[in-house]
Amino acid sequence: MLSAYAPILLLLGMVAAFAIANVVLSELLGRKRDVIGKGDAYECGMSPVGNARLRLSIHFYLTAVLFILFDVESVFLTLWAIGARDLSAAGVGHYVLAEIVVFVGLLALALAFVWRKGGLEWDR
């Protein structure tokens, strides 16, 4: 049983050895040149201006959380749509459809609430 995995383990070992050898050899044989701007942060080719500890508005974070929330929920809907044919063949299609209608209804209510409260407005 374990002998079936031997080629995969050998390949993984060879890949790891190659990666480690490249890093070690480049560190040992590579030229060391100190450049003035080497340690600076690279930001689109522009010189950094101001403090990196800029305070952002809470609306930025709220928008990000809402995006992640609705993105994950769309993944759930996609997975349900993929398995809908199998669920209807199993005889539980009506029950699952009712659950999805409730789920989408709650999503619509949440979106309406966030929209009414102004959570989707970026510039305020």
N, C-alpha and C positions, 0 to 999 in steps of 0.2 A: 504494500500500500504506500509506504513512504518512498519507495523507489520511483513511483510515478511523479513525484514532486521534485526529484533530484535535478532535472534540467532547469526547472524554474529557479530553484535555490542557487544553482550554479550561475545562472544568468544574473540573478540579483547580486550575488557575491562579486561577479566580474564588474558589474555596473558600479557598485559601491567602491571597489578597489580602484577603478578608473577615475571616479570622481575625487576620491581622496588623493590619489597620485597627482592629478592635475593641480589641485590646490597646493599640495606640499611642494611640488616641483616649481610652480610659478612663484611661490614664496621664497624658495631657496635660490633659484636661478634668475629671477626677474630683477630688472634694474630698479633701484630705489632712488627716486628723484623727488625732492621736496619742491613743490610748486606753491606759490603764494595762495592761490585760491582753491587748493585741493581740499581743504577741510571745510570750506564754506558750503552752506546749503545751496543747492541748485534749484532755482524756481523759474522755470520757463525762460532761461537765459537772461533774466532781469536780476539786478542786484536786490537783495532783500532790504526792505524799508520798514522801519517800525519794529514793534515788539512782537515776538512770536506768541506771547500770552494774551492775544486779543480776546476779549469777551464777546461772545456771540449772543444774539437775542434768543430767548427761549422758543420763539416761533420757528427758528431753524430746526431745533431738536424735535419739536412737535410735528413738523412736516415730515421729518425723517422717520419718526416712529409710525405716523399714519401711512407712509409709503410702504414700510416693511409690513405693517399689519395687513393692508389690502393686498400686497403682493403674495404673502403667505396664504391668504384666503383664496386668491385666484389659483394657486397651486392645488389646493384642496378641491376646487371645482373642476380643474383639469383632470385630476386623478379620478374623480367621480364620473366625469364624462367618458373617460377611457373604459372604466369598468361597468358602465350602465348596462351594456348588452348582457354581460354575464350575470348581473344582478337580476335583470328581468327574466332571464332563462331559469334562474334559481327559484323564482316565485316570490321574491321579496321586493320586486320592483316598485310596487305602489307605496310600501312602507318607506323605502329609501327616497322615493320621489317626494314624499311628504316631508321627510327630514331636510332634503335639499331646499324645498320651498321655504321652510322655516328658516334655514340658514341664510338663504339669499334675502329673505325679508328682514332678518336682523342686520345683515350687511347694509341694506338700503336704509334702515332706520338709523344705523350708526353714521352712515355717510350724510344723511339729511341733518342729523344733529351737529356733526362737525361743520358742515357747510353753513348751517344757521348761526353757529357760534363764531364763524369767521376763521376757522382753523385752516382753511385752504388758501387764505389770502397771504401772500408772501411778503408784500411790502406794507407793513403797518407799524 
